[in-house]
Amino acid sequence: MSFWKSLFGSKEESPEEKKKEDDARNFDILKYDGVAALKVHELEHAIKCFNKALEIKEDLEIRDYLSQALIQNNELLAAYAQLQKLVEAQPDNIKIWERMARVAYLMEDYGAMSDACEKALLLDKDNPEVSFLYARACLGHGEEVNAVAMLTKTIAIKPDFLDAYLLRGQTLLKMGDTKGAAEDADYLVEKAPDNEDALLLKAKVEEALGHHEDAITYYNKVINANPFCIDAFKGRGAIRLAQGDTKGAEEDMKSVLELDPKKAAEVNGEYTGEGTEDIQQKTEQAYRNNNPFGLG
């Protein structure tokens, strides 16, 4: 190399130039190593690579990757901090605001979630994903009426948004609007007849309407779709108990206890970890409660 430099009169590379080249090479190595690690879910290594790359130079793409890795590694506060840096650089990027809202939801920080949604809606007032997230934020604040309004808006923008129908139906049922909840449940069962959540909503609506046999039919469908669904066993058990089917209610109570023994404490407040002994006594005690299987 020195021969050719001498021959053509090239100058020796300065320390600053060499460092610049080394930094550029190391940055690229760290970036691509981090992306490769992220793809195979080696999150700790990916996070380390991205942080090292950022020590070399500021790069928004790297911060984006880092936020994704942190979210997947359940480091939500750190991920949110990265997203704040991103949105400071690109305040008109709705995707960043949307991701901030999702991370805030996971942190149960509904104030931050609402703020992110509001900023996103200023950029695109008819974005169905953001409207849906805003509805979730409203529910986090206990604002059920506003949540229903946002979900209705979401459905108007995107008529096939099934998650919006589901959340609206669940909210309406909680508010006591069984007619409105029934309409959403019927739509969901029509569009997604094998979906566990749709079937569970339908079962709860039928129960609220006093259609006990229909409710049991749908609880059965939920259990067939997911034999580990505690809510379905609780719901079916409550109806069986009310109908005098103590044996059937006992079977459902056993299933609840097997799937989650701590649920027994919700029934009678006396669970001591002794398994499923004296199930009949516990079932009869549950029957004397206003809300025997913790429904709703």
Contacts in CASP RR format, 6 or more apart in sequence:
PFRMAT RR
TARGET T0000
AUTHOR 0000-0000-0000
METHOD contacts of the structure
MODEL  1
MSFWKSLFGSKEESPEEKKKEDDARNFDILKYDGVAALKVHELEHAIKCF
NKALEIKEDLEIRDYLSQALIQNNELLAAYAQLQKLVEAQPDNIKIWERM
ARVAYLMEDYGAMSDACEKALLLDKDNPEVSFLYARACLGHGEEVNAVAM
LTKTIAIKPDFLDAYLLRGQTLLKMGDTKGAAEDADYLVEKAPDNEDALL
LKAKVEEALGHHEDAITYYNKVINANPFCIDAFKGRGAIRLAQGDTKGAE
EDMKSVLELDPKKAAEVNGEYTGEGTEDIQQKTEQAYRNNNPFGLG
4 10 0 8 1.000
5 11 0 8 1.000
5 12 0 8 1.000
13 21 0 8 1.000
23 56 0 8 1.000
23 57 0 8 1.000
26 56 0 8 1.000
27 53 0 8 1.000
27 56 0 8 1.000
27 57 0 8 1.000
27 59 0 8 1.000
30 49 0 8 1.000
30 50 0 8 1.000
30 52 0 8 1.000
30 53 0 8 1.000
30 56 0 8 1.000
31 49 0 8 1.000
31 50 0 8 1.000
31 53 0 8 1.000
31 59 0 8 1.000
31 61 0 8 1.000
31 62 0 8 1.000
31 65 0 8 1.000
33 45 0 8 1.000
33 49 0 8 1.000
34 45 0 8 1.000
34 46 0 8 1.000
34 49 0 8 1.000
34 50 0 8 1.000
34 53 0 8 1.000
34 65 0 8 1.000
35 46 0 8 1.000
35 65 0 8 1.000
37 43 0 8 1.000
37 45 0 8 1.000
37 46 0 8 1.000
37 49 0 8 1.000
38 46 0 8 1.000
38 65 0 8 1.000
38 68 0 8 1.000
38 69 0 8 1.000
38 72 0 8 1.000
41 72 0 8 1.000
43 69 0 8 1.000
43 72 0 8 1.000
43 73 0 8 1.000
44 73 0 8 1.000
46 65 0 8 1.000
46 69 0 8 1.000
47 66 0 8 1.000
47 69 0 8 1.000
47 70 0 8 1.000
47 73 0 8 1.000
47 75 0 8 1.000
50 62 0 8 1.000
50 63 0 8 1.000
50 65 0 8 1.000
50 66 0 8 1.000
50 69 0 8 1.000
51 66 0 8 1.000
53 59 0 8 1.000
53 62 0 8 1.000
54 62 0 8 1.000
54 63 0 8 1.000
54 66 0 8 1.000
60 86 0 8 1.000
60 89 0 8 1.000
60 90 0 8 1.000
63 82 0 8 1.000
63 85 0 8 1.000
63 86 0 8 1.000
64 86 0 8 1.000
66 82 0 8 1.000
67 79 0 8 1.000
67 82 0 8 1.000
67 83 0 8 1.000
67 86 0 8 1.000
67 99 0 8 1.000
70 76 0 8 1.000
70 78 0 8 1.000
70 79 0 8 1.000
70 82 0 8 1.000
71 79 0 8 1.000
71 103 0 8 1.000
71 106 0 8 1.000
76 103 0 8 1.000
76 106 0 8 1.000
76 107 0 8 1.000
77 107 0 8 1.000
79 103 0 8 1.000
80 100 0 8 1.000
80 103 0 8 1.000
80 104 0 8 1.000
80 107 0 8 1.000
80 112 0 8 1.000
83 96 0 8 1.000
83 99 0 8 1.000
83 100 0 8 1.000
83 103 0 8 1.000
84 100 0 8 1.000
86 93 0 8 1.000
86 96 0 8 1.000
87 93 0 8 1.000
87 96 0 8 1.000
87 97 0 8 1.000
87 100 0 8 1.000
90 96 0 8 1.000
91 119 0 8 1.000
92 123 0 8 1.000
94 120 0 8 1.000
94 123 0 8 1.000
94 124 0 8 1.000
94 127 0 8 1.000
94 130 0 8 1.000
97 116 0 8 1.000
97 117 0 8 1.000
97 119 0 8 1.000
97 120 0 8 1.000
97 123 0 8 1.000
97 130 0 8 1.000
98 116 0 8 1.000
98 120 0 8 1.000
98 127 0 8 1.000
98 129 0 8 1.000
98 130 0 8 1.000
98 133 0 8 1.000
100 112 0 8 1.000
100 116 0 8 1.000
101 113 0 8 1.000
101 116 0 8 1.000
101 117 0 8 1.000
101 120 0 8 1.000
101 130 0 8 1.000
101 133 0 8 1.000
101 134 0 8 1.000
101 137 0 8 1.000
102 133 0 8 1.000
104 110 0 8 1.000
104 111 0 8 1.000
104 112 0 8 1.000
104 113 0 8 1.000
104 116 0 8 1.000
104 137 0 8 1.000
105 113 0 8 1.000
105 133 0 8 1.000
105 136 0 8 1.000
105 137 0 8 1.000
108 140 0 8 1.000
110 137 0 8 1.000
110 140 0 8 1.000
110 141 0 8 1.000
111 137 0 8 1.000
111 141 0 8 1.000
113 133 0 8 1.000
113 136 0 8 1.000
113 137 0 8 1.000
114 134 0 8 1.000
114 137 0 8 1.000
114 138 0 8 1.000
114 141 0 8 1.000
117 130 0 8 1.000
117 133 0 8 1.000
117 134 0 8 1.000
117 137 0 8 1.000
118 134 0 8 1.000
120 127 0 8 1.000
120 130 0 8 1.000
121 127 0 8 1.000
121 130 0 8 1.000
121 131 0 8 1.000
121 134 0 8 1.000
124 130 0 8 1.000
126 157 0 8 1.000
127 157 0 8 1.000
128 154 0 8 1.000
128 157 0 8 1.000
128 158 0 8 1.000
128 161 0 8 1.000
128 164 0 8 1.000
131 150 0 8 1.000
131 151 0 8 1.000
131 153 0 8 1.000
131 154 0 8 1.000
131 157 0 8 1.000
132 150 0 8 1.000
132 151 0 8 1.000
132 154 0 8 1.000
132 161 0 8 1.000
132 163 0 8 1.000
132 164 0 8 1.000
132 167 0 8 1.000
134 150 0 8 1.000
135 146 0 8 1.000
135 147 0 8 1.000
135 148 0 8 1.000
135 150 0 8 1.000
135 151 0 8 1.000
135 154 0 8 1.000
135 164 0 8 1.000
135 167 0 8 1.000
135 168 0 8 1.000
136 147 0 8 1.000
136 167 0 8 1.000
138 144 0 8 1.000
138 146 0 8 1.000
138 147 0 8 1.000
138 150 0 8 1.000
139 147 0 8 1.000
139 167 0 8 1.000
139 171 0 8 1.000
144 171 0 8 1.000
144 174 0 8 1.000
144 175 0 8 1.000
147 167 0 8 1.000
147 171 0 8 1.000
148 168 0 8 1.000
148 171 0 8 1.000
148 172 0 8 1.000
148 175 0 8 1.000
151 164 0 8 1.000
151 167 0 8 1.000
151 168 0 8 1.000
151 171 0 8 1.000
152 168 0 8 1.000
154 161 0 8 1.000
154 164 0 8 1.000
155 161 0 8 1.000
155 164 0 8 1.000
155 165 0 8 1.000
155 168 0 8 1.000
158 164 0 8 1.000
160 191 0 8 1.000
162 188 0 8 1.000
162 191 0 8 1.000
162 192 0 8 1.000
162 195 0 8 1.000
162 198 0 8 1.000
165 184 0 8 1.000
165 187 0 8 1.000
165 188 0 8 1.000
166 184 0 8 1.000
166 188 0 8 1.000
166 197 0 8 1.000
166 198 0 8 1.000
166 201 0 8 1.000
168 184 0 8 1.000
169 180 0 8 1.000
169 181 0 8 1.000
169 184 0 8 1.000
169 185 0 8 1.000
169 201 0 8 1.000
170 181 0 8 1.000
170 201 0 8 1.000
172 178 0 8 1.000
172 180 0 8 1.000
172 181 0 8 1.000
172 184 0 8 1.000
173 181 0 8 1.000
173 201 0 8 1.000
173 204 0 8 1.000
173 205 0 8 1.000
173 208 0 8 1.000
174 296 0 8 1.000
176 208 0 8 1.000
178 205 0 8 1.000
178 208 0 8 1.000
178 209 0 8 1.000
181 201 0 8 1.000
181 205 0 8 1.000
181 208 0 8 1.000
182 205 0 8 1.000
182 209 0 8 1.000
184 201 0 8 1.000
185 198 0 8 1.000
185 201 0 8 1.000
185 202 0 8 1.000
185 205 0 8 1.000
186 202 0 8 1.000
188 195 0 8 1.000
188 197 0 8 1.000
188 198 0 8 1.000
188 201 0 8 1.000
188 202 0 8 1.000
189 198 0 8 1.000
189 199 0 8 1.000
189 202 0 8 1.000
191 198 0 8 1.000
192 198 0 8 1.000
194 225 0 8 1.000
195 225 0 8 1.000
196 222 0 8 1.000
196 225 0 8 1.000
196 226 0 8 1.000
196 229 0 8 1.000
199 218 0 8 1.000
199 221 0 8 1.000
199 222 0 8 1.000
199 225 0 8 1.000
200 218 0 8 1.000
200 219 0 8 1.000
200 222 0 8 1.000
200 229 0 8 1.000
200 231 0 8 1.000
200 232 0 8 1.000
202 218 0 8 1.000
203 215 0 8 1.000
203 216 0 8 1.000
203 217 0 8 1.000
203 218 0 8 1.000
203 219 0 8 1.000
203 221 0 8 1.000
203 222 0 8 1.000
203 232 0 8 1.000
203 235 0 8 1.000
204 215 0 8 1.000
204 235 0 8 1.000
204 295 0 8 1.000
204 296 0 8 1.000
206 212 0 8 1.000
206 214 0 8 1.000
206 215 0 8 1.000
206 217 0 8 1.000
206 218 0 8 1.000
207 215 0 8 1.000
207 235 0 8 1.000
207 238 0 8 1.000
207 239 0 8 1.000
207 295 0 8 1.000
212 239 0 8 1.000
212 242 0 8 1.000
212 243 0 8 1.000
215 235 0 8 1.000
215 236 0 8 1.000
215 239 0 8 1.000
216 236 0 8 1.000
216 239 0 8 1.000
216 240 0 8 1.000
219 232 0 8 1.000
219 233 0 8 1.000
219 235 0 8 1.000
219 236 0 8 1.000
219 239 0 8 1.000
220 236 0 8 1.000
222 229 0 8 1.000
222 231 0 8 1.000
222 232 0 8 1.000
223 229 0 8 1.000
223 232 0 8 1.000
223 233 0 8 1.000
223 236 0 8 1.000
226 232 0 8 1.000
228 259 0 8 1.000
230 256 0 8 1.000
230 259 0 8 1.000
230 260 0 8 1.000
230 263 0 8 1.000
233 252 0 8 1.000
233 253 0 8 1.000
233 255 0 8 1.000
233 256 0 8 1.000
233 259 0 8 1.000
234 252 0 8 1.000
234 256 0 8 1.000
234 263 0 8 1.000
234 293 0 8 1.000
234 294 0 8 1.000
234 295 0 8 1.000
235 252 0 8 1.000
235 293 0 8 1.000
235 295 0 8 1.000
236 252 0 8 1.000
237 248 0 8 1.000
237 249 0 8 1.000
237 252 0 8 1.000
237 253 0 8 1.000
237 293 0 8 1.000
238 249 0 8 1.000
238 292 0 8 1.000
238 293 0 8 1.000
238 294 0 8 1.000
238 295 0 8 1.000
240 246 0 8 1.000
240 248 0 8 1.000
240 249 0 8 1.000
240 252 0 8 1.000
241 249 0 8 1.000
241 283 0 8 1.000
241 286 0 8 1.000
241 287 0 8 1.000
241 292 0 8 1.000
241 293 0 8 1.000
242 287 0 8 1.000
246 280 0 8 1.000
246 283 0 8 1.000
246 284 0 8 1.000
249 283 0 8 1.000
249 287 0 8 1.000
250 279 0 8 1.000
250 280 0 8 1.000
250 283 0 8 1.000
253 267 0 8 1.000
253 276 0 8 1.000
253 279 0 8 1.000
253 282 0 8 1.000
253 283 0 8 1.000
253 286 0 8 1.000
254 276 0 8 1.000
254 279 0 8 1.000
256 263 0 8 1.000
256 264 0 8 1.000
256 267 0 8 1.000
256 293 0 8 1.000
257 263 0 8 1.000
257 264 0 8 1.000
257 275 0 8 1.000
257 276 0 8 1.000
257 279 0 8 1.000
258 276 0 8 1.000
261 271 0 8 1.000
261 273 0 8 1.000
261 275 0 8 1.000
262 271 0 8 1.000
264 270 0 8 1.000
264 271 0 8 1.000
264 273 0 8 1.000
264 282 0 8 1.000
265 271 0 8 1.000
266 294 0 8 1.000
267 282 0 8 1.000
267 285 0 8 1.000
267 286 0 8 1.000
267 289 0 8 1.000
267 292 0 8 1.000
267 293 0 8 1.000
267 294 0 8 1.000
268 282 0 8 1.000
268 285 0 8 1.000
268 286 0 8 1.000
268 289 0 8 1.000
270 282 0 8 1.000
286 292 0 8 1.000
286 293 0 8 1.000
END
